[in-house]
């Protein structure tokens, strides 16, 4: 089974991932199960409870979208 998740945070040596894009389900994966480096906000592909790929373009697109929304909120005041 393959799913996309967003890395919400790292807590107690666990990656706390939220299903993407709904962010309704949470998945915990031990940090030591992934050899690469992840940052909060990264969008990843999960297969059988293993992180197999970081989706760089989708991550960058989402970060730009969030940044744009934050900027709009700041300018609204």
Beta strands, then each sheet from edge to edge (+ up, - down):
strand 1: 2-11
strand 2: 14-19
strand 3: 26-30
strand 4: 43-47
strand 5: 50-54
sheet 1: 3+ 2- 1+ 4- 5+
end
